[in-house]
Amino acid sequence: MPHWVQVLPQFLLASLILAALPGPATALFLQRSVRDGRKAGLAAVAGNEIGVLGWNIAGGAGLSVLLVANQFMNKALHIIGAVVLIWLGIQAWRGARGDDEFGSTMTKLLPSGRTPAAAFRASLISIAANPKAAVFGLTILPQFLPSTGPVLPTVLILVLVASVVDTVWCVGIVLAADRAGNWLRRTGVRQRVERALGAILVALGLGLAADAR
């Protein structure tokens, strides 16, 4: 039985859990879908998945080995990721008190155009610095690779599986946000959603910081 078949059930569960964890990409999908429509939201998903694919291939191709060997780099990646997540969480919580557009505090440094192309570019930039994507590609994926024999076929199959799971989840977010756009635009609802996202991001950041010790 191929190695990837043996680890597939556990890997599917890990991929689904990580896809479901809210992060900067979730805020971006919600903002572009609510503000600019379904096409912009789906374009943001496309940019995100290209970045996820890149992180996963990098992790499976051996960058994770370098990080494991270099404890300083490993801890630095965790600390930087933790700082980014906590900062985004605080910004989301603070922004919820104002009357700005949905998700604007977490995405204000990204390209601000309202076209699908602008959403795609913003998502590519966001995923390049997304600690959640980096953590999966560099620390979780390598745990499912075989210790002996050819590694590349397993890497490619598992990366494809992870990308499909993440894409399906993200497209679901966009479609749900598009249908609930009017409801999400209400000030009270927007504030509660952004505060919830902010609290989750801070919690994820603190957990990532704890792992760096």
C-alpha positions in Angstrom: 0.0 0.0 0.0 1.5 3.4 -0.9 2.6 5.6 2.0 0.2 8.4 1.1 -2.8 6.1 1.3 -1.8 5.0 4.8 -1.6 8.6 6.1 -4.5 10.0 4.1 -7.2 9.9 6.8 -5.0 11.7 9.3 -3.8 14.2 6.7 -7.3 15.0 5.6 -8.3 15.8 9.1 -5.2 18.0 9.7 -5.9 19.8 6.4 -9.6 20.4 7.3 -8.8 21.7 10.7 -6.2 24.1 9.4 -8.5 25.3 6.6 -11.2 26.0 9.1 -9.0 28.1 11.4 -9.8 31.8 10.8 -6.8 33.9 9.7 -5.8 36.9 7.6 -7.1 35.1 4.5 -10.5 34.6 6.0 -10.8 38.3 6.7 -9.7 39.1 3.2 -12.2 36.7 1.6 -15.0 38.1 3.8 -14.1 41.7 3.0 -13.7 41.3 -0.8 -16.9 39.2 -1.0 -19.1 41.6 1.1 -17.6 44.8 -0.4 -16.9 43.8 -4.0 -19.0 40.7 -4.8 -18.6 37.0 -5.5 -16.1 37.4 -8.4 -13.7 39.4 -6.3 -14.0 36.9 -3.4 -13.3 33.9 -5.7 -10.3 35.8 -7.2 -8.9 36.2 -3.7 -9.3 32.5 -3.2 -7.3 31.8 -6.4 -4.5 34.0 -5.2 -4.6 32.4 -1.8 -4.4 28.8 -3.1 -1.4 29.7 -5.3 0.4 30.8 -2.2 -0.7 27.8 -0.2 0.6 25.5 -2.9 3.9 27.3 -2.9 4.3 27.0 0.9 3.4 23.3 0.9 5.8 22.5 -1.9 8.6 24.4 -0.2 7.9 22.5 3.0 7.7 19.1 1.4 10.8 19.8 -0.8 13.1 20.2 2.1 12.9 23.7 3.5 11.4 22.2 6.7 14.5 20.1 7.1 16.6 23.3 7.2 14.3 24.9 9.8 14.5 21.8 12.0 18.3 21.8 11.7 18.5 25.5 12.5 16.6 26.0 15.7 17.2 29.8 15.6 15.5 30.1 12.2 12.7 27.8 13.4 12.0 29.9 16.5 12.3 33.1 14.5 9.6 31.9 12.1 7.3 31.1 15.0 7.9 34.4 16.8 7.4 36.5 13.6 4.2 34.6 12.8 3.0 35.0 16.4 3.6 38.8 16.3 1.8 39.1 13.0 -1.2 37.2 14.2 -1.5 39.1 17.5 -1.1 42.4 15.7 -3.8 41.5 13.2 -6.1 40.4 16.0 -5.6 43.6 17.9 -6.2 45.6 14.8 -9.4 43.7 14.1 -10.7 44.3 17.6 -9.9 48.0 17.5 -11.4 48.4 14.0 -14.6 46.8 15.2 -15.4 50.0 17.2 -15.5 52.2 14.1 -17.7 52.5 11.1 -15.2 51.3 8.4 -16.0 48.7 5.8 -15.9 45.1 6.8 -12.3 43.8 7.4 -10.7 47.1 6.4 -8.4 47.2 9.5 -6.9 43.8 8.6 -6.4 44.5 4.9 -5.7 48.2 4.7 -2.1 47.7 3.7 -3.1 45.5 0.7 -4.0 46.6 -2.8 -7.4 48.4 -2.4 -8.9 48.2 -5.9 -12.4 46.7 -6.1 -11.8 44.5 -9.1 -11.2 40.8 -9.1 -7.6 41.4 -10.3 -7.0 43.7 -7.2 -8.4 41.0 -5.0 -6.1 38.4 -6.6 -3.0 40.6 -6.0 -4.0 41.4 -2.4 -4.4 37.7 -1.7 -1.0 36.8 -3.2 0.6 39.4 -1.0 -1.3 38.3 2.1 -0.5 34.6 1.7 3.2 35.3 1.3 3.3 36.5 4.9 0.6 34.2 6.2 2.0 32.4 9.3 -0.8 29.8 9.1 0.2 28.7 5.6 3.9 28.7 6.5 3.3 26.6 9.6 1.4 23.9 7.7 3.9 23.7 4.8 7.0 23.8 7.0 6.0 21.8 10.1 2.8 19.7 9.6 3.2 18.4 6.1 6.7 17.0 6.6 5.3 14.8 9.4 3.3 12.8 6.9 6.2 12.1 4.5 7.9 8.7 4.4 11.2 8.4 6.2 12.6 6.1 3.5 12.2 5.7 -0.2 11.0 8.3 -2.8 9.5 11.4 -1.1 8.5 13.6 -4.1 5.4 11.5 -5.3 4.0 11.6 -1.7 4.7 15.4 -1.5 2.9 16.1 -4.7 -0.2 14.0 -3.8 -0.5 15.4 -0.3 0.0 19.0 -1.5 -2.8 18.4 -4.1 -5.1 17.0 -1.4 -4.4 19.9 1.0 -5.0 22.4 -1.8 -8.4 20.8 -2.8 -9.5 20.8 0.9 -8.5 24.4 1.4 -10.0 25.6 -1.9 -13.4 23.9 -1.2 -13.5 25.5 2.3 -12.5 29.0 1.1 -15.0 28.9 -1.8 -17.7 28.0 0.7 -16.7 31.1 2.8 -17.0 33.3 -0.3 -20.4 31.9 -1.3 -21.8 32.2 2.2 -20.5 35.8 2.5 -22.0 36.7 -0.8 -25.4 35.4 0.2 -25.2 37.0 3.6 -23.7 40.3 2.4 -26.5 42.6 3.5 -26.6 41.0 6.9 -22.8 41.2 7.4 -22.9 44.9 6.4 -25.0 45.7 9.5 -22.8 47.6 12.0 -23.6 45.4 15.0 -23.1 42.2 13.1 -19.8 43.4 11.5 -18.5 44.5 14.9 -19.2 41.1 16.5 -17.7 39.1 13.6 -14.5 41.3 13.6 -14.1 41.0 17.3 -14.5 37.2 17.1 -11.9 37.1 14.3 -9.6 39.3 16.4 -9.9 37.2 19.5 -9.2 34.0 17.5 -6.1 35.6 15.8 -4.7 36.7 19.1 -5.2 33.2 20.5 -3.5 31.6 17.6 -0.6 34.0 17.9 -0.2 33.2 21.6 -0.3 29.5 20.8 2.4 29.9 18.1 4.6 31.9 20.5 4.3 29.2 23.1 5.4 26.6 20.5 8.6 28.6 19.9 9.8 28.1 23.5 
